[in-house]
Amino acid sequence: MTWMTAAAEARSYRRMYILAAEIVSSEAAPGDLKRAARRVARALEDVVDKPIAEALVLARARARFSELVAALGEIEGGAKRPPPGRDNRTARRR
């Protein structure tokens, strides 16, 4: 299973944390992806094993996870995506 697939299937904060921890410990992950994963892990490390957590902590973790998913998309999408700030409608067609 790829990290992008795992991210799409991560519906719980525990799964988000497990994925982030896996990316952090991976030798193959690039630095920017590891930084994004570290932010998710730090946001969740104190609450992942508790039955309840503050809404602000979970909202922050969800935002960090969205950043991680975006970083994964950039890596797996590669050159298929237009550069930031370019609109697909105005991109030159090949």
C-alpha positions in Angstrom: 0.0 0.0 0.0 1.4 3.4 -0.9 1.4 6.3 1.5 -1.1 8.2 -0.6 -3.5 5.2 -0.4 -3.0 5.0 3.3 -3.6 8.7 3.7 -6.9 8.4 1.7 -8.0 5.6 4.0 -7.0 7.3 7.2 -10.3 8.1 8.8 -9.2 8.1 12.4 -6.6 10.2 14.2 -4.9 6.9 15.2 -4.4 5.9 11.5 -3.2 9.5 10.8 -0.6 9.2 13.6 0.5 5.7 12.5 1.0 6.9 8.9 2.9 10.0 10.0 5.2 7.9 12.3 5.9 5.5 9.4 6.9 8.3 7.1 9.1 9.9 9.8 11.0 6.6 10.3 11.3 5.9 6.6 14.7 6.2 4.9 13.1 6.7 1.5 11.0 9.7 2.5 12.3 13.1 1.3 13.0 15.8 3.9 9.9 18.0 3.3 7.6 15.0 3.5 9.3 14.0 6.8 8.8 17.5 8.2 5.1 17.4 7.3 4.8 14.0 8.9 6.6 15.2 12.0 4.1 18.0 12.4 1.2 15.5 12.3 2.9 13.2 14.8 3.7 16.0 17.2 0.1 17.3 17.0 -1.2 13.8 17.9 1.4 12.2 20.1 -0.1 13.4 23.4 -3.7 12.5 22.5 -3.6 9.5 20.2 -4.0 7.0 23.0 -6.6 8.9 25.0 -10.4 8.3 24.6 -11.1 12.1 24.3 -9.2 15.1 23.2 -9.8 18.9 22.9 -11.4 20.0 19.7 -8.6 22.5 19.1 -5.9 19.9 19.3 -7.8 17.6 16.8 -8.5 20.5 14.4 -4.8 21.4 14.4 -3.9 17.7 13.8 -6.4 17.6 10.9 -4.9 20.7 9.4 -1.4 19.2 9.7 -2.6 16.0 8.1 -4.0 18.0 5.2 -0.6 19.5 4.7 0.9 16.0 4.7 -1.5 14.8 2.1 -0.7 17.8 -0.1 3.0 17.0 0.3 2.3 13.4 -0.7 0.4 14.6 -3.7 3.3 16.7 -4.8 5.7 13.8 -4.6 3.5 11.2 -6.2 2.0 13.6 -8.7 5.4 14.9 -9.8 5.3 17.0 -13.0 1.7 16.1 -13.7 0.5 19.1 -11.7 0.8 22.7 -12.9 3.2 25.0 -11.0 1.6 26.8 -8.0 -0.3 29.9 -9.1 -1.0 28.6 -12.6 -4.6 27.9 -13.6 -5.2 24.7 -15.6 -7.5 26.6 -18.0 -4.7 28.9 -19.0 -2.0 26.3 -19.2 -0.7 25.5 -22.7 -2.2 22.3 -24.2 0.2 19.8 -25.7 
